[in-house]
């Protein structure tokens, strides 16, 4: 089994990493392949530069801080893997590595060669040079895309909670673990809430978003507690209570369509009539200008837009070929393609 294990900033400590490295060694000896996605470069860098003080918020400064912390973070993982005489291989990825076919193949090739060499890939976003306009923002989404990249069977998102709970435990003492999720719906996304840690950039909402990406890739996903001994073995074995388990969907999306659906922010919205919605959802057609009844937002060619039906419900997302500024010119033209079917993803 191929497993991608993501560890958040709030869980990256010497004790936790050493224990997880021991669990990774046990999994490898049992015949599994493990890829690590780790956060914590900025935290490690700031701890070295000015420990005990609030870290800066300026993105440019944080990029510099991550450059200080990245090699310290890798040293932490290598020290842990040394106990099993295993090498760690650093892989720094950027969002464009998943968009452009050539870069996607290079990234996949590097990870596969590392695995073939018996090395544990340790992946992080390339924070030191990341473009603020085009970045993952948190490593949960990165981990889900890496799971697709390596054709993983399992994604394990480790955090400081036992999994997805029925309510916020800080407000509701009766909150309990949701052990299995068959389908991620709007109610579940609402329940996940927002970020929960001042150390990391993600939260349960970002983990739920990552689980959605992974399950749409055909990858079973577990959100579990990084502090729980044996959590990786329990997730690999499918033990009840290992965390919240999300069932994989049978149909896998391509990496490009995953990126369009879940990683790109929408710059606007196209409302279409019922005929256009039927053509998109049931016949696999491209969206033509004739079916567009309203345009909102400011977008240019190749920007991502959401597509809603007459009732206002979003049912698709895609890369638009025309600009919003010229909507009055192209709306109603039957032969004009607004979103090609190759650039469109049904999200319901």
C-alpha positions in Angstrom: 0.0 0.0 0.0 1.2 3.5 -0.8 0.4 6.0 2.0 0.9 9.8 2.1 1.3 11.1 5.7 0.9 14.8 6.3 2.0 16.3 9.6 0.9 19.8 10.5 3.0 22.6 12.1 1.2 22.1 15.5 2.4 18.5 15.6 5.9 18.9 14.4 8.0 18.4 17.5 11.1 16.3 18.2 9.2 13.7 20.2 6.3 13.4 17.7 8.6 13.2 14.7 10.8 10.5 16.3 7.7 8.4 17.1 6.2 8.9 13.6 9.5 7.9 12.0 9.5 4.7 14.1 6.0 4.0 12.8 7.1 4.8 9.2 9.9 2.3 9.6 7.4 -0.4 10.9 5.1 0.4 7.9 8.0 0.1 5.5 9.1 -3.2 7.0 5.6 -4.5 6.5 5.8 -3.7 2.8 4.1 -0.4 2.6 5.5 2.7 0.9 5.3 6.0 2.8 5.6 9.6 1.5 5.7 12.4 4.1 4.3 15.9 3.6 5.4 18.1 6.4 4.7 21.7 7.5 6.8 23.6 10.0 9.6 25.4 8.1 8.4 28.8 9.1 7.9 27.8 12.7 11.4 26.2 12.8 13.0 29.3 11.2 11.4 31.7 13.6 12.3 29.5 16.6 15.9 29.9 15.5 15.7 33.6 14.8 13.7 35.0 17.6 12.2 32.3 19.9 9.4 33.1 22.2 8.1 36.2 20.2 5.1 36.4 17.9 6.1 35.5 14.4 5.9 38.2 11.7 2.9 38.5 9.3 4.7 40.1 6.3 4.7 37.4 3.5 8.1 38.5 2.3 9.6 38.1 5.7 7.9 34.8 6.2 9.5 33.5 3.0 12.9 34.5 4.3 12.1 32.8 7.7 11.1 29.6 5.9 14.5 29.5 4.1 16.1 29.5 7.6 13.8 26.8 8.9 13.5 24.4 5.9 16.9 22.7 6.4 16.3 22.5 10.2 12.9 20.8 9.5 14.6 18.3 7.2 17.3 17.7 9.8 14.5 16.8 12.3 13.1 14.2 9.9 16.5 12.8 9.0 17.4 12.4 12.6 14.2 10.5 13.2 14.7 8.2 10.1 18.4 7.6 11.1 17.1 5.3 13.8 16.1 2.8 11.0 19.1 3.7 8.8 16.8 5.3 6.2 17.4 8.4 4.1 15.0 11.3 3.7 14.8 13.0 0.4 13.6 16.7 0.3 11.1 17.6 -2.4 9.9 21.2 -2.6 6.8 21.6 -4.7 4.8 24.6 -6.1 1.3 24.7 -7.4 2.4 25.0 -11.0 4.0 21.6 -10.7 0.5 20.2 -10.8 -0.8 22.4 -13.6 1.8 22.1 -16.3 2.1 18.6 -17.7 5.9 18.6 -18.0 6.5 19.7 -14.5 3.8 17.3 -13.2 5.7 14.4 -14.9 9.0 15.6 -13.5 7.6 15.8 -10.0 6.1 12.3 -10.3 9.3 10.9 -11.7 11.4 12.3 -8.8 9.1 10.9 -6.2 9.0 7.5 -7.9 12.8 7.3 -8.2 13.2 8.3 -4.5 10.9 5.5 -3.6 12.7 3.0 -5.8 16.0 4.0 -4.1 14.5 3.2 -0.7 14.4 6.8 0.3 11.4 8.4 2.2 10.3 11.5 0.3 9.7 14.4 2.6 7.6 17.0 0.8 6.9 20.6 1.6 5.7 23.7 -0.3 8.6 25.8 -1.6 7.6 28.7 0.7 10.9 30.6 0.2 10.1 31.4 -3.4 6.3 30.8 -3.5 4.3 33.4 -5.4 1.6 34.8 -3.0 -0.8 34.9 -5.9 -0.3 31.2 -6.7 0.3 29.0 -3.7 -1.3 26.1 -1.8 -1.7 28.2 1.4 -1.7 25.1 3.5 -0.1 21.7 3.2 -3.3 19.7 3.5 -4.2 20.5 -0.1 -0.6 19.8 -1.2 -0.8 16.4 0.5 -4.0 15.5 -1.3 -2.4 16.4 -4.6 0.7 14.5 -3.8 -1.5 11.5 -3.0 -2.9 11.7 -6.5 0.6 12.3 -7.9 2.0 9.0 -6.5 -1.2 7.0 -7.0 -1.6 6.5 -3.3 -4.1 4.1 -1.7 -4.3 6.1 1.6 -3.9 9.7 2.7 -3.4 10.3 6.5 -3.8 13.9 7.7 -2.4 14.1 11.2 -3.4 17.0 13.4 -3.9 17.8 17.1 -7.5 16.4 17.1 -8.7 12.8 17.0 -10.5 13.5 13.8 -13.6 15.3 12.6 -16.0 15.9 15.5 -19.7 16.4 15.7 -19.1 19.9 17.2 -16.3 22.2 18.4 -15.1 20.5 21.6 -14.1 23.9 23.0 -17.7 24.9 23.0 -19.5 21.5 23.3 -18.4 18.9 25.9 -20.6 16.3 24.2 -18.7 16.5 20.9 -17.9 13.0 19.6 -15.8 11.6 16.8 -17.3 11.1 13.4 -15.8 7.7 12.5 -16.7 7.5 8.8 -17.8 9.8 6.1 -19.3 8.4 2.9 -19.8 11.7 1.1 -18.6 15.3 1.9 -21.6 17.6 1.7 -22.2 21.3 2.5 -23.4 20.6 6.0 -20.2 18.7 6.8 -18.1 21.5 5.4 -20.1 24.1 7.5 -19.5 22.0 10.6 -15.7 21.8 10.0 -15.5 25.6 10.7 -12.3 27.6 10.3 -8.6 27.4 11.3 -7.9 26.1 14.8 -4.2 26.7 15.4 -2.1 29.9 15.6 0.9 27.8 14.6 -0.3 26.3 11.4 -2.1 27.9 8.4 -4.7 25.2 8.1 -7.5 23.9 10.3 -10.2 21.2 10.1 -11.8 23.0 7.2 -8.7 22.7 5.1 -8.3 19.1 6.1 -11.9 18.5 5.0 -11.1 20.2 1.7 -8.0 18.0 1.3 -10.1 14.9 2.1 -12.5 15.9 -0.7 -9.6 16.3 -3.2 -8.2 12.9 -2.2 -11.5 11.0 -2.2 -12.3 12.5 -5.7 -8.9 11.0 -6.6 -9.9 7.6 -5.5 -7.8 7.8 -2.3 -9.1 6.7 1.1 -8.4 9.4 3.7 -8.0 9.4 7.4 -7.9 12.5 9.7 -6.2 11.4 12.9 -4.4 12.5 16.0 -0.7 12.9 15.6 -0.2 12.3 19.3 -1.8 8.9 19.3 0.7 6.1 19.4 0.3 3.6 16.5 -1.9 6.0 14.5 -0.2 5.2 11.2 -0.5 1.4 11.6 -4.2 1.8 12.7 -4.9 3.9 9.6 -3.2 1.4 7.3 -5.1 -1.5 8.8 -8.4 0.4 8.7 -9.0 0.0 12.4 -12.2 1.6 13.8 -11.5 4.7 15.8 -8.2 5.4 14.1 -9.7 8.8 13.2 -12.3 10.0 10.7 -12.3 7.8 7.6 -13.4 9.2 4.3 -14.4 6.7 1.6 -12.8 7.0 -1.8 -14.9 7.7 -4.8 -14.8 5.1 -7.5 -14.3 7.6 -10.3 -10.9 9.4 -10.3 -10.4 13.0 -11.6 -7.3 13.9 -13.5 -4.7 16.1 -11.7 -5.6 19.1 -13.9 -9.3 18.8 -13.1 -8.5 18.4 -9.4 -6.6 21.6 -9.6 -9.4 23.4 -11.4 -12.1 22.1 -9.0 -10.4 22.5 -5.6 -7.1 24.5 -5.8 -8.0 27.5 -8.0 -10.0 30.3 -6.5 -13.0 31.4 -8.6 -12.8 34.9 -10.0 -16.4 35.1 -11.0 -19.7 33.2 -11.7 -21.7 32.3 -14.8 -25.4 31.6 -14.4 -26.8 29.3 -17.1 -30.3 28.2 -18.2 -31.7 24.7 -17.6 -30.8 23.6 -21.2 -27.2 24.5 -20.7 -27.1 22.7 -17.3 -28.5 19.6 -18.8 -26.0 19.7 -21.7 -23.1 20.0 -19.2 -24.2 17.5 -16.6 -25.9 14.8 -18.8 -24.3 15.1 -22.2 -20.7 16.2 -21.4 -20.9 19.2 -23.6 -18.9 22.5 -23.6 -20.6 25.6 -22.3 -21.7 27.9 -25.1 -22.5 31.6 -24.7 -26.1 30.9 -25.8 -26.8 29.2 -22.4 -25.3 31.9 -20.2 -28.0 34.2 -18.7 -25.8 36.2 -16.2 -22.2 37.1 -15.5 -20.8 38.3 -12.2 -17.3 39.1 -11.1 -14.2 40.3 -12.9 -12.3 37.7 -14.8 -10.1 37.3 -17.9 -9.4 34.4 -20.2 -8.1 31.2 -18.4 -9.4 32.4 -15.0 -11.5 30.0 -12.9 -15.3 30.6 -12.6 -18.1 28.8 -10.9 -21.2 27.8 -12.9 -24.6 27.9 -11.4 -28.0 26.8 -12.6 -31.2 28.9 -12.6 -31.7 28.1 -8.9 -28.3 29.6 -8.0 -26.7 26.3 -7.0 -23.1 25.8 -8.1 -22.8 22.6 -10.0 -19.6 23.1 -12.0 -16.3 25.0 -12.2 -14.1 25.7 -15.1 -11.5 27.8 -16.9 -13.3 30.5 -18.9 -12.1 31.5 -22.4 -13.6 34.9 -22.5 -13.4 38.0 -20.3 -16.2 39.3 -18.2 -15.5 42.8 -19.5 -16.8 41.8 -22.9 -19.8 39.7 -21.7 -22.3 41.8 -23.5 -20.6 41.1 -26.8 -20.4 37.3 -26.4 -23.5 36.4 -24.4 -26.2 34.8 -26.6 -23.8 33.8 -29.4 -24.6 30.1 -30.0 -21.3 29.0 -31.5 -19.0 30.8 -29.0 -17.4 28.4 -26.5 -17.2 30.0 -23.0 -15.9 27.0 -21.1 -14.6 24.0 -23.0 -15.5 20.6 -21.6 -11.8 19.7 -21.1 -11.5 22.7 -18.8 -14.8 22.0 -16.9 -15.4 19.9 -13.7 -18.8 18.9 -12.3 -18.5 19.5 -8.5 -21.8 18.0 -7.3 
